[in-house]
Amino acid sequence: MFGPLLGIATIGGPVLAGFLIDADFAGLSWRPIFLVNLLLGTIGVVLAARILPHDTADPAVTVDGVGAGTLALAMFGTMFGLIEGSESDWSALSLGALALGVVFLLLFARRQRTAAAPLIEPSLFRNKGFTSGLLVGLMFFAVTNGLAFVLSLFIQQALGADPGSAAVGMLPLTLGIIVGAGAGMALAKKLGRVLILAGMLVTLAGAGWLLALVITSGTDVTLLALAPAGVLAGVGMGSCFDTLFDITIGNTDPAEAGSASGTLTAVQQLATALGSATVTTVYLHGGAPDHAMTLAVITVMAVTVLCLPFLGLLPKSAPAGNPSSPH
C-alpha cells in the first residue's frame, strides 16, 4: 500500500496546504504549511520509535559513504536547479546547480562500477525491463505531479479561487487517485503490465477532457465542470502509481531487490521536482491563463504518450510471492 499512499500524499499535501493558508492561523498566512511539518514530524518520530519493528544490524553489510555523498550532491544540485529554474526564469544559479548535479551524477555512476559494495547494483541497468520501468516512472510521475501543480495554479490564478476553494477543487483528483490505487491493488496480480497501459490511457482520457474544457470554456470553466475530468485523471494515475514499481522489479534478481526499490523511490522524488519545474515553466510562459493551461496539459499528454512504447519492454507481472513493492 506504500506506493498509493505516497501518491495520495503527494497530491493531498497541496490540498491540506490550501486549507491551512485559508485558515490564516494567528495571522501567519502561508507560513503554517511549513510549520505543520514540525508537528507531523514529531508525531512521526514518536510513532516510529514505538511501532516500527526493531532489527539487529548485520555487521557484514557496509555502506559506501563516498557513493552516498556523491549521490546526495547529485540529487541536491539537480532538484535545486529544477525548482530554482522554474522560479527564476533559468538564471545562472539554477543552470549552474543543474550542471553540478549532472557532474556528480556521472561521478556517482563511475563510483558504482568500482565500489566494493555499490549502492546501486550495476547489473540492474543491463536489465531492459528495469531500465524501461525507470524511464517510464521518471516521465510519468513527473508529468502527473506537474499536472496537479499547474491545475492548482490555474484554479487560483485564472478562476480566482482562494486557497481553500482551490483545495476543494483539487479533491476530485485526490479522490480519483484513491479509487485508482484501490483498483490497482486488486487488479495488479491479474492484469500485470496491462494495468499500467490501461491506467495511462485513462489518465490521457482525463487530461483530454480537461483540455477540452479549457479550450471551450477558458477561464469561465467552473470547479464543478472540472471535477469529473479530475476524477478520471486521478483514477488513471492511482492505478499506475504502485503497479509500475511492482512490475518494474518483476524480473530482477532477489539480491538486487533492495537496490532496485531504492533506485525507483529516488527517481520518484526526482520526478516530483522535475515535473513541478518543467510543466510549471510551460504554464508560466504560456501567455494568457487559458492558453498557458492548454500548453501545459498538451505537454502532460505528449509525455504520457511517449511512455506507451516502453511498456512492452516491462516484465509481464510483479515478482511471484511479492504482492507489494519493497519501498
C-alpha positions as CSV (number, residue, x, y, z in Angstrom):
1,M,0.0,0.0,0.0
2,F,3.0,2.3,0.3
3,G,3.0,3.4,-3.4
4,P,-0.6,4.5,-3.5
5,L,-0.3,6.3,-0.1
6,L,2.8,8.1,-1.4
7,G,0.8,9.2,-4.5
8,I,-2.1,10.4,-2.3
9,A,0.2,12.3,0.0
10,T,1.9,14.0,-3.0
11,I,-1.4,15.3,-4.3
12,G,-3.1,15.6,-0.9
13,G,-0.3,17.8,0.5
14,P,-1.3,20.8,-1.6
15,V,-4.9,20.2,-0.7
16,L,-4.1,20.4,3.0
17,A,-1.9,23.4,2.4
18,G,-4.8,25.3,0.8
19,F,-7.0,24.8,3.8
20,L,-4.1,25.9,6.1
21,I,-3.5,29.1,4.1
22,D,-7.2,29.9,4.1
23,A,-7.5,29.4,7.8
24,D,-4.7,32.0,8.4
25,F,-3.8,30.7,11.8
26,A,-2.6,33.5,14.1
27,G,-2.3,35.8,11.1
28,L,0.6,33.7,9.8
29,S,-0.8,33.5,6.2
30,W,1.1,30.7,4.3
31,R,3.7,30.0,6.9
32,P,1.8,27.2,8.7
33,I,2.3,25.0,5.6
34,F,5.9,24.7,6.7
35,L,5.3,24.8,10.5
36,V,2.9,21.9,10.3
37,N,5.9,19.7,9.4
38,L,7.2,20.3,12.9
39,L,4.0,18.8,14.4
40,L,3.7,16.0,11.9
41,G,7.4,15.2,12.0
42,T,7.4,15.0,15.8
43,I,4.4,12.7,15.8
44,G,6.1,10.6,13.2
45,V,9.3,10.2,15.2
46,V,7.4,9.2,18.4
47,L,5.3,6.7,16.5
48,A,8.3,5.3,14.7
49,A,10.1,4.7,18.0
50,R,7.1,2.9,19.4
51,I,5.7,1.0,16.5
52,L,8.4,0.2,13.9
53,P,10.0,-3.2,14.5
54,H,13.5,-3.3,15.9
55,D,16.1,-5.0,13.8
56,T,19.6,-6.2,14.6
57,A,22.3,-4.7,12.4
58,D,24.3,-7.1,10.2
59,P,28.0,-6.2,10.7
60,A,28.8,-7.8,7.3
61,V,26.8,-5.1,5.5
62,T,28.7,-2.0,4.6
63,V,27.5,1.3,3.2
64,D,29.5,3.1,0.5
65,G,29.9,6.5,2.1
66,V,31.6,8.1,-0.9
67,G,28.9,6.9,-3.2
68,A,26.1,8.1,-0.8
69,G,27.7,11.5,-0.5
70,T,28.2,11.8,-4.3
71,L,24.6,10.8,-4.9
72,A,23.3,13.3,-2.3
73,L,25.2,16.1,-4.0
74,A,23.9,15.0,-7.4
75,M,20.3,14.9,-6.2
76,F,20.6,18.2,-4.4
77,G,22.1,20.0,-7.4
78,T,19.5,18.6,-9.8
79,M,16.5,19.3,-7.6
80,F,17.6,22.7,-6.5
81,G,18.4,23.7,-10.1
82,L,15.0,22.5,-11.4
83,I,13.0,24.2,-8.6
84,E,15.0,27.4,-8.7
85,G,15.0,27.5,-12.5
86,S,11.2,27.5,-12.8
87,E,11.0,30.4,-10.3
88,S,13.9,32.5,-11.7
89,D,13.5,32.0,-15.4
90,W,16.5,29.7,-15.5
91,S,19.1,32.0,-14.0
92,A,22.8,31.3,-13.9
93,L,22.5,29.9,-10.4
94,S,19.8,27.4,-11.4
95,L,21.7,26.3,-14.5
96,G,25.0,26.1,-12.6
97,A,23.3,23.9,-10.0
98,L,21.9,21.6,-12.7
99,A,25.3,21.3,-14.3
100,L,26.9,20.4,-10.9
101,G,24.1,17.9,-10.4
102,V,24.9,16.2,-13.7
103,V,28.7,16.1,-12.9
104,F,28.1,14.5,-9.6
105,L,25.7,12.1,-11.1
106,L,28.4,11.0,-13.6
107,L,30.8,10.6,-10.7
108,F,28.3,8.6,-8.8
109,A,27.8,6.3,-11.9
110,R,31.6,5.8,-12.1
111,R,31.8,5.0,-8.4
112,Q,29.1,2.3,-8.7
113,R,31.2,0.5,-11.2
114,T,34.3,0.4,-8.9
115,A,32.9,0.3,-5.4
116,A,33.1,-3.0,-3.5
117,A,29.6,-2.5,-2.1
118,P,27.8,-0.2,-4.6
119,L,24.5,1.4,-3.6
120,I,23.0,0.6,-6.9
121,E,23.9,-2.8,-8.5
122,P,25.3,-2.0,-12.0
123,S,23.7,-5.2,-13.3
124,L,20.3,-3.5,-12.9
125,F,21.0,-1.2,-15.8
126,R,21.6,-4.2,-18.1
127,N,18.1,-5.3,-17.4
128,K,15.9,-3.8,-20.1
129,G,12.7,-4.3,-18.1
130,F,14.1,-2.4,-15.1
131,T,15.6,0.4,-17.1
132,S,12.4,0.8,-19.1
133,G,10.4,1.0,-15.9
134,L,12.8,3.5,-14.5
135,L,12.4,5.7,-17.6
136,V,8.7,5.4,-17.7
137,G,8.5,6.2,-14.0
138,L,10.6,9.3,-14.3
139,M,8.4,10.6,-17.2
140,F,5.0,9.6,-15.9
141,F,5.5,10.7,-12.3
142,A,7.0,14.0,-13.5
143,V,4.0,15.0,-15.7
144,T,1.3,13.8,-13.3
145,N,2.8,15.7,-10.4
146,G,3.2,18.7,-12.8
147,L,-0.4,18.4,-13.9
148,A,-1.6,18.6,-10.3
149,F,0.6,21.6,-9.6
150,V,-0.5,23.7,-12.6
151,L,-4.1,22.7,-12.1
152,S,-3.9,24.3,-8.6
153,L,-2.3,27.4,-10.2
154,F,-5.0,27.6,-12.8
155,I,-7.8,27.3,-10.3
156,Q,-6.3,30.2,-8.2
157,Q,-4.8,32.5,-10.9
158,A,-7.3,32.0,-13.7
159,L,-10.5,31.1,-11.9
160,G,-9.9,33.5,-9.0
161,A,-10.4,30.9,-6.3
162,D,-8.9,31.4,-2.8
163,P,-6.5,28.7,-1.4
164,G,-9.3,27.0,0.4
165,S,-11.6,26.8,-2.6
166,A,-8.6,25.6,-4.7
167,A,-8.1,22.8,-2.2
168,V,-11.7,21.8,-2.7
169,G,-11.2,22.0,-6.4
170,M,-8.3,19.5,-6.1
171,L,-10.2,17.0,-4.1
172,P,-11.7,15.2,-7.2
173,L,-8.2,14.4,-8.4
174,T,-7.2,13.1,-5.0
175,L,-10.3,11.0,-4.7
176,G,-9.7,9.6,-8.1
177,I,-6.2,8.6,-7.1
178,I,-7.6,6.8,-4.0
179,V,-10.1,4.9,-6.2
180,G,-7.5,4.1,-8.8
181,A,-5.0,2.9,-6.2
182,G,-7.5,0.6,-4.7
183,A,-8.4,-0.8,-8.1
184,G,-4.8,-1.2,-8.9
185,M,-4.0,-3.3,-5.8
186,A,-7.0,-5.5,-6.6
187,L,-6.2,-6.0,-10.3
188,A,-2.4,-5.8,-10.5
189,K,-1.8,-9.5,-10.0
190,K,-4.3,-10.5,-12.6
191,L,-3.5,-7.9,-15.3
192,G,0.2,-7.2,-14.7
193,R,1.6,-4.6,-17.1
194,V,-1.7,-4.4,-19.0
195,L,-3.0,-2.5,-16.0
196,I,-0.3,0.2,-16.4
197,L,-1.3,0.6,-20.1
198,A,-5.0,0.9,-19.1
199,G,-4.1,3.4,-16.3
200,M,-2.1,5.6,-18.7
201,L,-4.9,5.5,-21.3
202,V,-7.4,6.6,-18.6
203,T,-5.0,9.3,-17.5
204,L,-4.9,10.5,-21.1
205,A,-8.7,10.5,-21.3
206,G,-9.0,12.6,-18.1
207,A,-6.3,15.0,-19.3
208,G,-8.0,15.2,-22.7
209,W,-11.4,16.0,-21.0
210,L,-9.7,18.7,-19.0
211,L,-8.1,20.1,-22.2
212,A,-11.4,20.2,-24.0
213,L,-13.0,22.1,-21.1
214,V,-10.2,24.7,-21.1
215,I,-10.3,25.1,-24.9
216,T,-14.1,25.5,-25.0
217,S,-14.8,27.5,-21.8
218,G,-11.4,29.1,-21.0
219,T,-11.4,31.0,-17.7
220,D,-15.2,30.7,-17.4
221,V,-15.0,27.0,-16.6
222,T,-16.3,26.1,-13.2
223,L,-14.8,23.8,-10.5
224,L,-17.9,21.6,-10.8
225,A,-17.3,21.2,-14.5
226,L,-13.6,20.3,-13.8
227,A,-14.5,17.7,-11.2
228,P,-15.3,14.7,-13.5
229,A,-12.2,15.2,-15.5
230,G,-10.1,15.4,-12.3
231,V,-11.6,12.1,-11.0
232,L,-11.0,10.3,-14.3
233,A,-7.4,11.5,-14.5
234,G,-6.9,10.6,-10.8
235,V,-8.2,7.1,-11.4
236,G,-5.7,6.5,-14.2
237,M,-2.8,8.0,-12.1
238,G,-3.7,6.0,-9.0
239,S,-3.8,2.7,-10.8
240,C,-0.3,3.2,-12.1
241,F,1.5,4.6,-9.1
242,D,2.4,1.4,-7.3
243,T,1.8,-1.1,-10.1
244,L,4.5,0.5,-12.1
245,F,7.1,-0.2,-9.4
246,D,5.9,-3.7,-8.8
247,I,6.1,-4.6,-12.5
248,T,9.5,-2.9,-12.9
249,I,11.2,-5.2,-10.4
250,G,9.4,-8.3,-11.9
251,N,12.5,-10.0,-13.3
252,T,15.2,-8.6,-11.1
253,D,17.3,-10.9,-9.0
254,P,16.3,-11.2,-5.3
255,A,19.8,-9.9,-4.4
256,E,19.1,-6.7,-6.4
257,A,15.7,-6.0,-4.8
258,G,16.8,-3.5,-2.2
259,S,19.0,-1.6,-4.7
260,A,16.2,-1.7,-7.3
261,S,13.5,-0.4,-4.9
262,G,15.7,2.3,-3.5
263,T,16.5,3.5,-7.0
264,L,12.9,3.6,-8.0
265,T,12.0,5.6,-4.9
266,A,14.8,8.1,-5.5
267,V,13.6,8.5,-9.1
268,Q,10.0,9.2,-7.9
269,Q,11.3,12.0,-5.7
270,L,13.4,13.4,-8.6
271,A,10.4,13.2,-10.9
272,T,8.3,15.3,-8.5
273,A,10.8,18.1,-8.7
274,L,11.3,17.6,-12.5
275,G,7.5,17.7,-13.1
276,S,6.8,20.8,-11.0
277,A,9.7,22.6,-12.7
278,T,9.1,21.7,-16.3
279,V,5.3,21.7,-16.5
280,T,5.1,24.9,-14.4
281,T,7.7,26.6,-16.7
282,V,5.5,25.8,-19.7
283,Y,2.5,27.2,-17.8
284,L,4.2,30.4,-16.6
285,H,5.5,31.2,-20.1
286,G,2.3,30.3,-21.9
287,G,0.7,33.7,-22.0
288,A,-2.9,34.1,-21.1
289,P,-4.1,31.6,-18.4
290,D,-6.3,29.5,-20.7
291,H,-3.6,29.3,-23.4
292,A,-1.0,28.5,-20.7
293,M,-3.1,25.7,-19.3
294,T,-3.7,24.3,-22.8
295,L,0.0,24.1,-23.4
296,A,0.7,22.5,-20.0
297,V,-2.0,19.8,-20.5
298,I,-0.8,19.1,-24.0
299,T,2.8,18.7,-22.6
300,V,1.4,16.2,-20.0
301,M,-0.4,14.2,-22.6
302,A,2.5,14.2,-25.0
303,V,5.0,12.8,-22.4
304,T,2.4,10.2,-21.3
305,V,2.1,9.1,-24.9
306,L,5.9,8.8,-25.1
307,C,5.7,6.4,-22.2
308,L,3.5,3.9,-24.0
309,P,6.0,2.3,-26.4
310,F,8.3,1.4,-23.4
311,L,5.5,-0.5,-21.6
312,G,6.0,-3.5,-23.9
313,L,9.6,-3.9,-22.5
314,L,8.4,-4.2,-18.9
315,P,8.2,-7.6,-17.2
316,K,4.7,-9.0,-17.7
317,S,4.0,-9.2,-13.9
318,A,5.3,-8.4,-10.5
319,P,7.7,-10.9,-8.7
320,A,5.9,-14.1,-7.7
321,G,5.0,-14.0,-4.0
322,N,5.7,-10.3,-3.7
323,P,2.3,-8.5,-3.9
324,S,3.7,-5.1,-3.0
325,S,6.8,-3.3,-3.9
326,P,9.7,-3.2,-1.2
327,H,9.8,0.6,-0.7
